[in-house]
């Protein structure tokens, strides 16, 4: 019975849906780069706290997208420690 649970051949492949986070980040990338380039203060904030900088830039990202990005960045930071 356990063999069936771990038998990857029997699982259906996931559908290839575009990743919402990457899609949204791609849409705001140019605006974010412009905002960072407008001021050394903006660039410093982005280096120190990217999520706060993205909010300050007024990129209009949905809350769930920002939450997902925050969870990912925290996970990466934890792994780097």
HELIX and SHEET records of a PDB file:
HELIX    1   1 UNK A    2  UNK A    6  1                                   5    
HELIX    2   2 UNK A    8  UNK A   10  5                                   3    
HELIX    3   3 UNK A   20  UNK A   38  1                                  19    
HELIX    4   4 UNK A   40  UNK A   48  1                                   9    
HELIX    5   5 UNK A   50  UNK A   56  1                                   7    
HELIX    6   6 UNK A   63  UNK A   80  1                                  18    
END                                                                             
